[in-house]
Amino acid sequence: MMRDSKLKIYAVAVVGLLSISTIPNCFGYTDPSDVVAINSLYVALGMPPLLGWLFAGGDPCLEGWQGVQCVNSNITGIVLNNASLGGELSENLGAFASIIQ
């Protein structure tokens, strides 16, 4: 009886570990290089009060950051008309995978 219960515990543990190891890694929806680029842009602009924007991490496409336009998981445009922005554009703008606007 004790042996059967130990066997069941081991079986459940093995199935659990296999399930966890087969789940895809949980990363954000937005292309990681786009996230790095937009974080860098935000810092270069002096971290203005833009809804949703962060200086590190976040998920611009999934979270709907102010002025960020996406197609699937790629940032394709950043439109911030009348946002009174200042600062300099960073060198990481080239890191955007699909920006067109």
C-alpha positions as CSV (number, residue, x, y, z in Angstrom):
1,M,0.0,0.0,0.0
2,M,2.8,2.5,1.0
3,R,4.7,1.5,-2.1
4,D,1.7,2.3,-4.4
5,S,1.2,5.7,-2.9
6,K,4.9,6.6,-3.3
7,L,4.6,5.4,-6.9
8,K,1.6,7.6,-7.5
9,I,3.5,10.6,-6.0
10,Y,6.5,10.0,-8.2
11,A,4.2,9.6,-11.3
12,V,2.4,12.9,-10.5
13,A,5.7,14.7,-10.0
14,V,7.1,13.4,-13.3
15,V,4.0,14.3,-15.2
16,G,4.1,17.8,-13.6
17,L,7.7,18.4,-14.5
18,L,7.2,17.2,-18.0
19,S,4.2,19.5,-18.4
20,I,6.2,22.5,-17.1
21,S,9.1,21.8,-19.4
22,T,7.0,21.5,-22.5
23,I,5.2,24.8,-21.9
24,P,6.8,27.5,-24.1
25,N,8.8,30.2,-22.3
26,C,6.5,33.0,-21.2
27,F,7.8,36.2,-22.7
28,G,5.9,39.3,-23.6
29,Y,4.0,39.5,-26.9
30,T,6.0,42.4,-28.4
31,D,9.2,41.6,-30.3
32,P,12.0,41.8,-27.6
33,S,14.3,44.0,-29.8
34,D,11.4,46.5,-30.2
35,V,10.9,46.6,-26.4
36,V,14.6,47.4,-26.0
37,A,14.4,50.1,-28.7
38,I,11.3,51.7,-27.3
39,N,12.6,51.7,-23.7
40,S,15.8,53.4,-25.0
41,L,13.8,55.9,-26.9
42,Y,11.7,56.7,-23.8
43,V,14.8,57.3,-21.7
44,A,16.4,59.5,-24.5
45,L,13.2,61.6,-24.5
46,G,13.6,62.3,-20.8
47,M,10.9,59.9,-19.7
48,P,7.9,62.1,-20.5
49,P,4.5,61.3,-19.1
50,L,3.3,59.0,-21.8
51,L,0.5,56.5,-20.9
52,G,1.9,53.0,-20.4
53,W,5.5,53.7,-21.3
54,L,8.3,52.3,-19.2
55,F,12.1,52.8,-19.1
56,A,12.7,49.0,-18.9
57,G,10.5,46.1,-19.9
58,G,6.8,46.2,-20.5
59,D,4.9,45.0,-23.5
60,P,3.9,48.0,-25.8
61,C,1.8,46.0,-28.3
62,L,-0.1,44.0,-25.7
63,E,-0.5,46.8,-23.2
64,G,-1.4,49.5,-25.8
65,W,1.1,52.2,-24.9
66,Q,0.2,55.7,-25.9
67,G,1.0,56.4,-29.6
68,V,2.4,52.9,-30.3
69,Q,1.1,51.2,-33.3
70,C,1.7,47.5,-33.8
71,V,1.1,44.8,-36.4
72,N,1.1,41.5,-34.6
73,S,4.1,41.5,-32.3
74,N,6.0,44.2,-34.1
75,I,6.0,48.0,-33.4
76,T,5.3,49.6,-36.8
77,G,4.7,53.1,-35.8
78,I,5.1,55.7,-33.0
79,V,2.8,58.7,-33.4
80,L,3.0,61.2,-30.5
81,N,1.5,64.4,-32.0
82,N,1.2,67.3,-29.6
83,A,3.0,65.4,-26.8
84,S,5.6,68.3,-26.2
85,L,8.5,65.9,-26.3
86,G,12.2,66.9,-25.9
87,G,15.5,65.2,-25.8
88,E,17.5,63.4,-28.5
89,L,16.7,60.3,-30.4
90,S,18.9,57.4,-29.4
91,E,21.1,55.2,-31.5
92,N,18.8,52.2,-30.7
93,L,16.1,53.4,-33.2
94,G,17.7,51.0,-35.7
95,A,16.9,48.1,-33.4
96,F,13.1,48.4,-34.2
97,A,12.4,45.3,-36.4
98,S,9.5,46.8,-38.4
99,I,9.0,50.5,-37.8
100,I,7.7,52.4,-40.7
101,Q,6.1,55.5,-39.1
